[in-house]
Amino acid sequence: MNITKLRVVFLAISLFSVQANAQESVPRPKLVVGLMVDQMRWDYLYRFYDRYGAGGFKRLLSEGFSCENTYIPYVPTYTAIGHSTVYTGSVPAIHGIAGNDFIIQQTGQRMYCTQDDNVSGVGTDEAEGKQSPRNLLTSTITDQLKLATNFRSKVIGIAIKDRGGILPAGHFADAAYWFEGNSGNWVSSTFYMQELPEWVQQFNAQKLAEKYLQQDWNTLYPIETYEQSIEDDNAYEATYRGEASPVFPKRLASLMKDNGLGLIRTTPFGNTLTLDLAKAAIANEQLGRNPQRVTDFLCLSLSSTDYVGHQFSVNAIEIEDTYLRLDKELEAFFAYLDEQVGPGEYTLFLTADHGASHNPLFFMDKRGNAGYFDERNALTGLNTLLSEKFGQEKIVRSLMNYQVHLNYEVIEANDLDEEDIKEVAIKFLRTLDGVAFVTDMEKAGSSSIPARIRERIANGYNPKRSGCIQIILEPQWYSGSPRSRGTTHGTWASYDAHIPLVWMGWGIKHGTTNRETHMTDIASTVAALLHIEEPNGNIGNPVVELLND
């Protein structure tokens, strides 16, 4: 056989080998997009359904798979815990993020969830830059993707809130970016990089936050068509600083003088700004077009829905308008993914970190049972009683996260009996208005509390970072006062714990399930979809009904 024939044979064998290897590779999407809508109640999928367009929320429901009864399996229901749980498949008892803020019980130190004093900000000198995922004790599904591809996959987290971008992206992320209100810039920390990439610097140079705030926030449609909302001028909404009343139109350019560029957080345009950065990341980082031919992951959290909800509450025109605008934003974002990555080439899931309560005053005005738990007076009354019983001041540090945090320095220095203190505290707290149950965390499993709530207490209890006593309020009660406006979340009730979970794209069947699923099932479902190991603290189960065979 001559040299030419040998070369032809060798080339044919090589091509066959390449084709065989390509055929044997594990099928995976080019990109996974985890989209969290902060404070999105499950019923927002349907409350404004008639006004949604075909390409946003309706596209998710018509093309994708909806888990209609997805619940948060722990208390308290807060942002940092929700983002951590979605991506770890775990709960505070294991992953360690016990609140947006929590107390290190051994030292009494208050800790912000992503606080890291050993790093510096990148793109900012503000304290907001000193952030990382180091407080998260378990791996994330994004960490597992990195491990599975020998770190060839790209993982990027983006959110106005630092915790919304950092915790989902995990420990091995290429980058996480969050919004710094004083400058209006997107920033990061030295945990990820020493300087912002050129494309992020160019993005910041556009001064988009300031440009968006030059316009008024008026309703997208005629205000009289907002039939799912109460009147515009009502007693349940908070005002912006410098605003006489919380009504449309909102003169953002004028309000920016009193509120700064951080004002954009509490408008629908914060979502616009976030999605702008997400598109820039997809284009500049080639997400979904990885030259290593592996799956990339974009962790995207829309924070402004939460800020708007806190300020204006569930029934406000501002909420309806925010979701109608978001629907249009999602339609454009999905179209961008189709263009850049390809229809059917990416997998996307949409969920929330928690829901939101109706404003208690609104509920009471409609003759419903509701109220405010006065945390400050409760703490003062409890410490006064304990001082009388045990002879020491400030035995309880805080009632943060609806938990009793004891001052162990005082207890140990004075040789006080912790069990006696807890017994007195529990009896006192049970007498307070709005309190349904109080239990010693270590005895919650055997307490006279409905089983579903007992399980959520146990899942939320991290002995090193949680209080020793859990307070469970009656439905439609939360910490605040009759002067409080807007709304909040944090409780076990369905309005806080029932969240949307909709999947769309590569590997996803069309359909729904009404069986109960949980926030903890998301990470293991992604792991099953990608054929990779689940996170190391995972307790969830894959939603197998949605996976293509």
C-alpha positions in Angstrom: 0.0 0.0 0.0 1.5 3.4 -1.0 1.8 6.4 1.2 -1.2 8.2 -0.3 -3.5 5.2 0.4 -2.2 4.9 3.9 -3.0 8.6 4.5 -6.5 8.1 3.2 -7.1 5.1 5.5 -5.6 7.0 8.5 -7.9 10.0 7.8 -10.9 7.8 7.4 -10.2 6.0 10.7 -9.6 9.4 12.4 -12.9 10.8 11.1 -14.8 7.6 12.2 -13.2 7.9 15.7 -14.3 11.6 16.0 -17.8 10.8 14.8 -18.0 7.8 17.2 -16.9 10.0 20.1 -19.4 12.7 19.2 -22.2 10.1 19.0 -21.2 8.7 22.4 -21.1 12.1 24.2 -23.8 12.6 26.9 -26.6 14.8 25.5 -26.9 18.0 27.4 -28.3 21.5 26.7 -25.8 24.2 25.7 -27.0 26.5 28.5 -29.0 26.3 31.7 -30.7 29.5 32.9 -32.0 29.5 36.4 -34.4 32.5 36.6 -35.6 33.5 40.1 -38.2 36.1 40.4 -37.8 37.5 43.9 -41.0 37.5 46.0 -43.1 36.0 43.2 -46.2 34.3 44.7 -47.4 31.3 42.8 -50.8 32.9 42.0 -49.1 35.7 40.0 -48.8 33.2 37.2 -52.6 33.3 36.9 -53.8 36.4 38.7 -52.6 38.5 35.7 -52.8 35.7 33.1 -55.4 37.4 30.9 -53.2 40.4 30.4 -50.0 38.5 29.7 -48.7 38.3 26.1 -48.1 35.0 24.3 -44.3 35.1 24.6 -43.6 35.5 28.3 -45.3 33.7 31.2 -47.8 32.2 28.8 -45.0 30.7 26.7 -43.5 29.1 29.8 -46.9 27.5 30.6 -47.8 26.6 27.0 -44.5 25.1 26.0 -43.0 24.0 29.3 -43.8 22.0 32.4 -45.4 23.6 35.5 -45.1 22.1 39.0 -48.3 23.7 40.3 -47.8 22.8 44.0 -44.2 23.6 44.8 -43.6 24.5 48.5 -40.7 25.9 50.6 -40.0 23.1 53.2 -38.6 25.3 56.0 -39.0 28.4 58.0 -38.2 31.3 57.9 -38.9 32.1 54.2 -36.3 34.7 53.3 -34.3 35.6 50.2 -30.9 34.3 51.0 -32.3 30.9 52.2 -34.5 30.6 49.1 -31.7 31.2 46.7 -29.4 28.8 48.6 -32.0 26.1 48.8 -32.9 26.2 45.1 -29.3 25.7 44.1 -28.2 23.3 46.8 -31.3 21.1 47.1 -30.7 21.5 50.8 -32.1 23.4 53.8 -30.7 25.8 56.4 -30.1 22.9 58.8 -27.5 21.6 56.3 -26.4 24.5 54.0 -26.1 26.9 56.9 -27.7 30.0 55.4 -30.2 30.5 58.2 -31.5 33.9 57.2 -30.5 37.0 55.3 -28.7 37.8 58.5 -28.1 35.3 61.3 -26.2 35.1 64.6 -23.2 32.9 65.1 -24.4 31.4 68.3 -20.9 30.6 69.7 -19.8 34.2 69.5 -23.0 36.3 69.3 -21.7 37.9 66.1 -24.3 39.0 63.7 -23.4 37.8 60.2 -24.8 38.9 56.8 -25.4 35.8 54.6 -22.6 36.7 52.0 -20.4 38.8 54.3 -16.7 38.1 53.8 -14.3 40.5 55.4 -11.3 38.7 53.8 -12.2 40.0 50.3 -12.4 43.4 48.7 -14.8 44.9 46.3 -14.1 45.0 42.6 -15.5 48.1 40.9 -16.4 49.6 44.3 -14.8 50.8 47.5 -18.1 50.4 49.3 -18.6 47.7 52.0 -21.1 46.2 49.6 -18.2 44.8 47.7 -16.9 42.6 50.6 -19.0 39.6 49.6 -18.5 35.9 48.7 -20.3 32.5 49.0 -18.0 31.3 51.9 -20.9 31.1 54.5 -22.6 28.5 52.3 -21.6 25.2 53.7 -22.7 22.9 50.9 -22.1 22.7 47.2 -24.5 24.0 44.6 -25.7 22.4 41.4 -23.5 25.0 39.6 -20.5 23.7 41.6 -21.4 20.2 40.6 -21.5 21.2 36.9 -18.1 22.7 37.3 -16.8 19.5 38.8 -18.5 17.3 36.2 -16.8 19.2 33.3 -13.4 19.6 35.0 -14.2 23.3 35.3 -14.7 23.8 31.6 -18.3 25.1 32.0 -18.8 28.8 32.6 -21.0 29.8 35.6 -22.1 33.4 36.1 -24.5 34.9 38.7 -26.3 38.2 38.2 -28.8 40.0 40.5 -29.3 43.5 41.9 -29.1 41.9 45.3 -25.6 40.5 46.2 -27.1 37.4 47.8 -29.2 36.8 44.7 -26.2 36.6 42.4 -23.6 35.1 44.8 -25.3 32.2 46.5 -26.7 30.5 43.3 -23.5 30.8 41.4 -21.7 28.8 44.2 -18.1 28.5 45.2 -16.5 27.7 41.8 -18.3 30.4 39.7 -16.4 32.4 37.1 -18.1 35.5 38.3 -21.0 37.0 40.3 -22.2 40.6 39.8 -24.5 42.7 41.9 -25.7 46.3 41.9 -24.0 49.1 43.9 -26.5 51.9 44.6 -24.2 54.8 45.2 -22.5 54.6 41.8 -25.2 52.8 39.8 -22.6 50.3 38.7 -22.4 46.5 38.7 -19.7 45.2 40.9 -18.0 42.0 42.1 -15.3 41.0 44.6 -11.8 39.7 44.7 -13.2 36.3 45.5 -13.9 36.0 41.8 -11.5 38.5 40.0 -9.0 41.3 40.5 -10.8 43.7 38.1 -14.0 43.9 36.2 -13.9 42.4 32.7 -13.7 45.0 29.9 -17.3 44.3 28.8 -18.7 45.0 32.3 -16.7 48.2 32.5 -18.2 49.2 29.1 -21.6 48.3 30.3 -21.2 50.4 33.5 -20.0 53.3 31.3 -23.4 53.5 29.7 -24.9 54.8 32.9 -28.1 52.9 32.2 -29.5 53.2 35.8 -29.4 57.0 35.5 -30.9 56.8 32.0 -33.8 54.6 33.1 -34.5 56.9 36.0 -34.9 59.9 33.7 -38.3 58.7 32.7 -41.5 58.7 34.7 -43.0 55.4 35.9 -46.5 55.5 34.6 -48.8 52.5 34.1 -48.1 50.4 30.9 -51.9 50.5 30.1 -54.6 52.9 31.1 -54.8 52.9 34.8 -58.6 52.2 34.9 -57.9 48.8 33.3 -56.0 47.5 36.3 -59.0 45.5 37.6 -56.9 43.1 39.7 -55.6 45.9 41.9 -57.1 48.3 44.5 -57.3 52.0 44.1 -54.1 53.9 43.4 -54.2 56.1 46.5 -54.6 53.9 49.5 -53.5 53.5 53.1 -51.4 50.3 52.6 -48.5 51.6 50.4 -45.3 53.3 51.4 -44.0 56.4 49.6 -40.6 57.1 48.2 -38.5 59.6 50.1 -39.6 63.0 48.9 -43.0 61.8 47.5 -46.3 63.2 48.8 -48.4 60.2 48.0 -47.8 56.7 46.4 -49.6 57.4 43.2 -48.9 57.3 39.4 -47.2 58.8 37.6 -44.0 58.5 39.7 -41.6 61.3 38.8 -38.4 59.3 39.0 -36.0 61.9 37.8 -37.1 64.2 40.6 -37.3 61.4 43.2 -33.7 60.4 42.2 -32.4 63.5 43.9 -33.7 62.3 47.3 -33.3 58.6 46.7 -30.1 58.3 44.6 -29.5 55.7 41.9 -30.6 53.0 44.2 -34.1 54.1 43.5 -34.1 51.9 40.4 -34.3 48.8 42.7 -37.8 49.7 43.6 -39.1 50.2 40.1 -39.7 47.8 37.2 -36.7 49.2 35.5 -34.4 47.4 37.9 -35.5 44.2 36.2 -34.8 45.8 32.8 -31.3 46.7 33.9 -30.7 43.2 35.2 -31.8 41.6 32.0 -29.7 44.0 30.0 -26.6 42.8 31.9 -27.7 39.2 31.5 -27.8 39.6 27.7 -24.4 41.3 27.7 -23.0 38.4 29.7 -24.4 35.9 27.3 -22.9 37.7 24.3 -19.5 38.6 25.8 -18.9 35.4 27.7 -20.3 33.2 24.9 -22.6 31.5 27.3 -24.2 28.6 25.5 -21.5 28.7 22.9 -18.7 27.3 25.0 -15.7 26.4 22.8 -15.1 23.4 25.1 -18.6 22.1 24.0 -19.9 21.8 27.5 -23.0 23.2 29.3 -22.8 26.7 30.8 -25.0 28.0 33.6 -26.5 31.5 34.0 -27.9 32.2 37.5 -30.3 35.1 37.1 -32.3 36.7 39.9 -34.8 39.6 39.4 -34.7 41.5 42.6 -37.0 44.5 41.8 -40.2 42.5 42.2 -39.2 42.0 45.8 -38.4 45.7 46.4 -41.7 46.8 44.7 -43.6 44.2 46.7 -42.2 45.3 50.0 -43.0 48.9 49.3 -46.5 48.7 47.8 -47.9 45.3 48.8 -49.7 42.5 47.0 -52.8 44.4 45.9 -51.2 47.5 44.5 -51.4 48.7 40.9 -47.6 48.9 41.1 -47.4 45.1 41.5 -49.7 44.4 38.6 -47.9 46.9 36.4 -44.5 45.4 37.4 -45.6 41.9 36.4 -47.1 43.1 33.1 -43.9 44.8 32.3 -41.9 41.8 33.4 -44.0 39.6 31.1 -42.8 41.7 28.1 -39.2 41.7 29.4 -39.3 37.9 29.6 -40.7 37.6 26.1 -37.8 39.7 24.8 -35.3 37.7 26.9 -36.6 34.3 25.7 -36.3 35.6 22.1 -32.8 36.6 22.8 -31.9 33.2 24.1 -33.5 31.7 20.9 -31.4 33.9 18.8 -28.1 33.5 20.6 -28.2 29.9 21.8 -30.9 28.4 19.7 -34.5 27.3 20.2 -34.5 24.0 22.1 -30.8 24.3 22.8 -31.1 25.7 26.4 -33.0 24.7 29.5 -34.7 27.3 31.7 -36.5 27.1 35.0 -38.4 30.0 36.6 -39.1 29.9 40.3 -39.1 32.2 43.4 -37.3 32.5 46.7 -40.5 33.1 48.6 -43.9 34.8 48.3 -45.5 37.6 50.1 -48.4 38.3 52.5 -51.3 40.7 52.0 -50.9 43.8 54.1 -52.5 42.9 57.5 -54.3 46.3 57.7 -55.8 45.7 54.3 -56.9 42.2 55.4 -58.4 43.6 58.6 -60.2 46.3 56.7 -61.8 43.6 54.6 -63.0 41.9 57.9 -60.3 39.2 57.8 -58.2 38.0 60.7 -54.7 39.5 60.6 -52.3 41.5 62.7 -48.8 42.7 63.5 -46.4 41.0 65.9 -44.6 43.7 67.8 -41.1 42.2 67.9 -39.5 45.1 69.7 -42.0 45.1 72.6 -41.9 41.3 72.8 -38.1 41.4 73.2 -38.3 44.1 75.8 -41.0 42.3 77.8 -39.2 39.0 77.6 -35.9 40.4 78.8 -37.7 42.3 81.6 -39.3 39.0 82.8 -36.1 37.0 82.5 -34.2 39.7 84.5 -36.8 39.5 87.3 -36.5 35.7 87.3 -32.7 35.3 86.9 -31.2 38.6 88.0 -29.4 39.4 84.8 -30.1 42.0 82.0 -30.4 41.2 78.3 -30.4 37.4 78.5 -32.0 37.4 75.0 -30.0 39.0 72.2 -32.7 39.1 69.5 -35.9 37.7 68.1 -34.5 37.9 64.6 -36.0 35.4 62.1 -38.9 34.7 64.5 -36.4 32.9 66.8 -35.1 33.5 70.3 -31.3 34.1 70.3 -29.9 33.8 73.8 -26.9 35.7 75.1 -24.7 32.8 76.0 -21.9 35.1 77.4 -24.3 36.3 80.1 -25.7 32.8 80.7 -22.3 31.1 81.1 -20.7 33.9 83.0 -23.5 33.8 85.6 -23.9 30.0 85.6 -27.6 30.3 84.6 -29.6 27.2 83.5 -30.5 27.4 79.8 -33.4 25.0 80.1 -35.0 27.1 82.8 -34.6 30.2 80.7 -36.1 28.5 77.7 -39.1 27.3 79.7 -39.9 30.8 81.0 -39.4 32.3 77.6 -41.7 29.8 75.9 -44.5 30.4 78.4 -44.2 34.1 78.0 -44.2 34.1 74.2 -47.2 31.9 74.0 -49.3 34.6 75.7 -48.6 37.3 73.0 -51.1 38.4 70.5 -50.7 36.7 67.1 -48.5 33.8 68.3 -49.8 30.4 67.3 -47.0 28.1 68.5 -43.7 28.4 70.3 -41.3 25.5 70.6 -37.8 24.6 71.8 -36.0 23.9 68.6 -34.4 20.7 69.9 -37.9 19.4 70.9 -39.8 20.6 67.9 -40.2 17.0 66.5 -42.3 16.0 69.5 -44.2 19.2 70.0 -48.0 19.7 69.7 -47.6 21.4 66.4 -49.0 20.2 63.0 -46.6 17.8 61.3 -46.0 20.0 58.3 -44.9 23.0 60.4 -42.8 20.7 62.6 -40.9 19.5 59.6 -40.3 23.1 58.4 -39.0 24.1 61.8 -36.6 21.2 61.8 -35.4 21.9 58.3 -34.8 25.6 59.2 -32.9 24.9 62.4 -29.1 25.2 62.2 -27.8 24.9 65.8 -24.8 27.1 65.1 -26.7 29.8 63.3 -30.3 29.7 64.5 -32.0 30.7 67.7 -33.0 28.0 70.3 -36.7 28.8 70.2 -39.0 29.1 67.2 -42.0 31.4 67.1 -44.8 30.5 64.7 -47.4 33.3 64.1 -51.0 32.9 63.2 -51.9 33.2 59.5 -51.8 36.8 58.1 -49.6 38.0 61.0 -46.0 39.2 60.6 -43.5 41.3 62.5 -44.3 45.0 62.3 -46.8 47.5 63.6 -50.0 49.2 62.4 -47.8 52.0 61.0 -46.1 49.5 58.7 -46.9 49.9 55.0 -46.3 47.6 52.1 -45.7 43.9 53.0 -43.1 41.3 53.9 -42.7 37.5 54.2 -40.9 35.0 56.3 -43.6 32.7 57.7 -44.7 29.1 57.0 -48.1 30.1 55.4 -49.0 29.3 51.8 -48.7 33.0 50.7 -45.0 32.9 51.7 -44.3 29.3 50.9 -46.2 28.4 47.7 -44.0 29.4 44.8 -44.0 29.0 41.0 -41.8 26.4 39.3 -42.0 26.2 35.5 -39.5 24.6 33.2 -39.0 25.1 29.5 -36.6 24.0 26.7 -34.1 21.2 26.1 -35.1 17.9 27.8 -38.4 19.2 29.2 -41.8 17.7 28.4 -44.9 19.9 28.1 -47.3 19.4 30.9 -48.2 20.0 34.6 -48.2 18.1 37.8 -50.4 18.9 40.8 -48.6 16.6 43.2 -46.7 18.3 45.9 -43.1 19.2 45.0 -40.6 21.2 46.9 -38.0 23.9 46.4 -35.4 21.3 47.3 -36.3 19.2 44.2 -35.0 21.7 41.7 -31.3 21.0 42.1 -31.7 17.2 41.8 -33.9 17.7 38.7 -31.2 19.7 37.1 -28.7 17.1 38.1 -30.8 14.3 36.5 -31.3 16.4 33.3 -27.5 17.0 33.0 -26.5 13.5 34.1 -24.2 14.9 36.9 -23.9 14.3 40.6 -26.4 16.2 42.8 -25.1 18.8 45.3 -23.4 17.3 48.4 -26.1 18.4 50.9 -29.1 17.6 48.6 -32.2 16.2 50.2 -34.6 16.7 47.3 -35.9 14.4 44.6 -36.0 14.8 40.8 -39.3 15.8 39.3 -39.2 12.9 36.9 -42.5 13.7 35.2 -41.0 16.6 33.4 -37.9 14.9 32.0 -37.9 13.6 28.4 -37.3 9.9 28.2 
